[in-house]
C-alpha cells in the first residue's frame, strides 16, 4: 500500500494484513499548527535525549508523565523483558537497565502513543529500530545509538513535519543527526540497509557490505520482535 487511496480501499474492504510505503510517509498536507499533544511530545523528547541529563533528572522527567511512567514499568516487568525480579520505580529501572537504555525505551513508548497514526507505523518504527540495533555488531557500532537511529527515522511520518526540522530541534549527537539526515556513518549505513530492505531494493541490498542472507535473517528477527512488543503494548 503506497498511497492514501490504496490504504482507504483496503480498510473499506476489511483487509487487515497491509504493507507498503504509505505508513512511512508524512501527511501530504502538513499540519498548519502543531497540536498541543505533539508540542508536549517534542518537549519530552528534548528532555529525554539531553546528553547531560542526570539519572535522577531522567527519572523525574519520566515520572512527570504518569502514563509514560506506568507504561515503562509495566513493560519492564512483563515477560518481554524477563527480568529476575520486579522493578518498582523508575529510579530502580535506571539502575538495573542503565541510563541510556531507559532513555531509549521511554522515547519509544512516547512515540508509540501518537494517537492519530495507524498502528502499522508504530510497528515500522519498532522494526527499523530493532533491525538497526541488530546490525550494530556487523558495523561495529553502539547498539543503543543504532536503535535510536531506526526509531527516529519515522519522526517525519509520526509528526507530519520534515525530518530535518524535527531532528534539528532535538539534542541528538552529531553522529545520530548525520545518520538520520544523510545516511552517513556506520549507523546511517545500517539505516540505509533497513530502508533498502523495506522497499525491496535488491540491487542496493546486493551492494551492501552486509551479506543479503544476514539482512534477511535480521529483518525477520526484527519483525518478530516488533510484533511481540506491539502485542505487549496493546495488552
N, C-alpha and C positions, 0 to 999 in steps of 0.2 A: 504494500500500500504506500504510494508515493505522493499522494495529494489528498486534500480535504474531501473532494468528491468521491474518491475511492473508499476513503475511511467511512464516510456517511453511508454509502451504498452497502458496505459490509455490515455496519451496525444495524441498518434498517432491515437487513435480512438475517439478523441474529447470528452472524458469524462471530465466533469468539477467538479463534486462533489466527491472529494477524501479525504480519511482519512487514517491515519496509522503512523507507527514509522519512515517511510522514511524521513519525513520532519525534524525530530529532531536529525538525525544522522549526525555527521560531515562527510565530504567527505572521502571516503576510502583512497584516496591519498591526504595526507596533502599538503597544499601549500608549495612549496620548498622555496619560498621567500615571505615575507609579502608585498602585494601590497601597494603602497603609500596610497590608499584610506583607507585601514584597519589600517595602521600605524597612519594616521591622526585621525581616529575614536577612536583608543585606547588612543591617547594623549588627545582627547577631553573628553573621559570618565574619565580619570585620573583626569582632572581638575574639572569635574562636581561632582565627588564623593569625592573630597577633603573635609574632615570633618571640616577643618579650614577655608574654603573659605568664605569670607565676601560677603554680598548681592551685593555690588557694583562690586566686582570682578566677581561674578557669572554672573551678567548682562553683564559685558564686555566680558566675555568668550563666552556667547551665541551670543552676537552681532557681534563678530568677524566672526562667520559663518552666512553669510547673509541668506542662505537658511534655516538654523535652526531657526533663529530668526523670519523669515517670517512664517514658518510653525507653530511655537509655538503661535505667536499672532493670526494667522488665526484660529487655533484650539480653543484657549481660547475664542475667540469672536464668536465661532459658537454656534449653537443650542445645540450641545453636552454638553457644559458646562452650558449654560443658565444663564450667569451672568446678573445682573440687569443693568449694564452699560458697555460701551465699554472700553476695555483696549488698550491704545495707545503706550505703551512702555514695554520693558522687566522689567525695574525697577518697573513700576506700577504693573505688573503681580506678581512680587515677594512680593510686599506689600499686594496685595489683596489675593493671594493664599498661600503665605508662602514660605519660603526659601527651605525647604525640598521637598515640592510638585513640585516646579518648577524644582529642580534638577532631580527628578524622571521623570517628563514629558519630559524634554529635553533629558534625556538618552533614553527614549522610542522612541522619534522621531529620534534620531541619529541612533539607531539600526535598525529602520524600513526603513532606507534609504540605507541599503546594497543592491547593485544593482543585484548581480548575484545569488540571492536566491529566491525561489518561494514565492509568496505572502502568501501561506498557512503557511509557517514558521513564518511569521510576526503575523498571526492570532493565532498560537500556543503560541507564546511569550506573546501576549496580554491576551490570555485566562488564561495561567498559572499565570500571574501577577495578574489579577483580581480575580481569584479563591483563590490564596493565601491571597490577601487583604481581601476578604470576610470571610476567615477562621480565620483571626486575632482575631476577637471578641470571637470566641469559644476557642482559645488558649490563650486568654488574652494577646495578643501581640500588638506591634505597627504596625498599618496598612501600613504605608509607607515602613517600613523595609520588611514586608511580601510581598508587591507589588514588591519591588526590588529583592527579592529572586526569585520569579517566573519569572521576566523579565530576570535576568542574568543567569537563568538556561539554556537558549538557546544560550549562548555565543559561546559554542563549535561548535554548528551547524552553526551559523552565520559566524564564522571566520575560521572554519576548523582547529582548534587548540584544544589540550586537555584543558578541563575546568580548571584543576588545574593550568596550566601555565598562563592562562588568568587572573584568579582570583588573583593570587599572584602579578600580575602587577598593580592591582587596589587598591587604598587606601580605601578598604571596612572595615567595623567594624569587629572585631574578630567573633562576633555572626553571621554576614552575611556570612563570609567565611566558618564558621563551618556548617551553614545551607546548603550552596551550595555544599561543598565538602564531608561532612559526614552525611548530613541529620539529624544533631543533633540540639537540642534546639527546642523551640516552632516553629520557622519559618521553620526549617528543617523538623519537623514532618508534618507541613502543606504542604510543597513541596512534601514530600513522599506520602501524601494523593492524591495530584493532579496527580502525576506520576502514582500511582496505578489506579486511575480512568481513566486516559488517556489510560492506557493499558488494562483496563477491568479486573484487578486482583481482583476478587470479594472476594477471601479468605483473602487477605490483607486488603481490604476495610472493611470487617466484623470485622477485628481485631483492626481497628482504634478506638480511643476514641470518635471520632465524628460519630454520627449515620449515617447510609447509606442514609437515606432519606434526611438528611441535605446536605450531599456531593452531592447527585443527584440534589437537588434544586440549590445549589451554582454553580455546574458545568454548568447547563443550563443557569443560570443568567450570568455566565462569558462568555459563548459562545455568547449569545445575545449581551452583552456589547462589546465584541471584534469585532463582525461583524459590529455593528453600528459605532464603532471607525474607523475600516478599511474603511468603506464606506465614512466616513467624510474625511479621509486622501486621498482618491482617487478622491474626487470631485474637 
